[in-house]
Structure formats: structure tokens, C-alpha cells
Amino acid sequence: MNIRPLSDRVLIKRLEAEETTKSGIVLSGASKEKPQEAEVIAVGPGKTEDGKLIKMEVKTGDKVLFSKYSGNEIKYDGIDYIILKQEELLAIIEK
């Protein structure tokens, strides 16, 4: 990976939308809703506030939830990513 987020930013890759519903109905591409789950690809070092480094709570490989309209979508090497601040993440998914 050649993208290294700065400060308290996180690079995430949206997880794939499900092809079928729980009841077995196959969804077409237009009816699929973009998932709000993603995998953390890269993490910045954290931000400095009042001279102290505030460390990141997420790490590479974590599965996270994020708001529909947060972050900036980018395309790198043909792959879609989202880069956002750590505070825009809603939760870490623990399984």
C-alpha cells in the first residue's frame, strides 16, 4: 500500500454489499444499498493536541462502521477507498 494517512485520518475500504437478502431474494445492482461496514486499510499516527500525541483507537485490519456521508471517496489503482478522520468512525465491529 502506497497511501499513508496523515494525522488522525483512516483509510478504509467498503465491504461488499450482500447479493441476496436473508429470505433468499437476489438483489440487482441498482437495489443494493451501499454497506456502512468497512475494513481499515491504513491508519495515520494520531493527532497532536496541547503538545500530546493522541493515539489512534483503530488499527489496520479492524472492521468498522461509518456514517453514510462521511469521509472523501478516492480511487487508487482502480480500487475505491474512503479516507476520513477517526472521529467520523462510529464503532469497531468485534466478532
C-alpha positions in Angstrom: 0.0 0.0 0.0 1.4 3.4 -1.0 -1.2 5.5 0.8 -0.2 6.6 4.3 -2.9 8.8 6.0 -1.7 11.8 7.9 -2.7 12.9 11.4 -5.8 11.2 12.7 -7.1 10.1 9.3 -8.0 6.5 8.4 -8.1 4.8 5.0 -11.0 2.3 4.7 -12.3 0.0 2.0 -16.1 -0.5 2.0 -17.1 -4.2 2.4 -19.1 -5.7 -0.5 -22.8 -5.4 -0.5 -24.8 -8.6 0.0 -26.1 -10.2 -3.2 -29.2 -11.8 -1.5 -31.5 -10.9 1.3 -31.9 -13.1 4.4 -35.0 -14.6 2.8 -33.0 -15.6 -0.3 -34.1 -12.9 -2.7 -31.4 -12.0 -5.2 -30.8 -8.2 -5.4 -30.0 -6.4 -8.6 -27.1 -3.9 -8.7 -29.5 -0.9 -8.5 -31.4 -2.1 -5.5 -28.3 -2.9 -3.4 -27.6 -0.3 -0.6 -24.0 0.6 -0.1 -22.9 -1.0 3.2 -21.7 1.1 6.0 -19.2 -1.5 7.1 -15.5 -1.3 6.1 -12.1 -2.7 6.7 -9.3 -0.4 7.9 -6.5 -0.4 5.3 -4.1 2.2 6.8 -4.1 4.4 9.8 -2.3 7.7 10.5 -0.1 8.3 13.5 -2.7 10.2 15.5 -3.0 13.9 16.1 -1.2 16.3 18.5 -3.3 18.3 20.9 -1.9 20.6 23.5 1.6 19.1 22.8 0.4 15.5 23.5 0.0 12.8 20.9 -3.5 11.3 20.9 -3.1 7.7 19.7 -5.4 6.0 17.2 -8.0 3.6 18.6 -8.3 1.6 15.3 -5.6 -0.4 13.6 -5.1 -2.0 10.2 -7.5 -4.9 9.7 -10.2 -3.7 12.0 -13.8 -3.9 10.8 -15.6 -0.6 11.4 -19.0 1.2 11.0 -19.1 4.6 9.5 -21.7 7.2 8.6 -23.1 7.2 5.0 -22.0 10.7 4.2 -18.6 10.9 6.0 -15.2 11.0 4.5 -13.9 11.5 1.0 -14.1 8.8 -1.6 -10.9 8.2 -3.6 -9.9 5.8 -6.3 -6.3 4.4 -6.3 -5.1 1.7 -8.6 -8.7 1.1 -9.7 -9.9 0.4 -6.1 -12.4 2.6 -4.3 -11.4 3.8 -0.8 -12.7 6.3 1.7 -10.4 8.5 3.8 -11.9 10.0 6.9 -11.0 11.3 10.4 -11.1 8.8 13.2 -13.8 10.8 14.9 -16.1 10.1 11.9 -16.0 6.3 12.6 -19.0 5.1 14.6 -17.8 1.8 16.0 -15.3 -1.1 15.8 -17.0 -4.4 15.0 -15.8 -7.1 17.3 -16.7 -10.7 16.4 
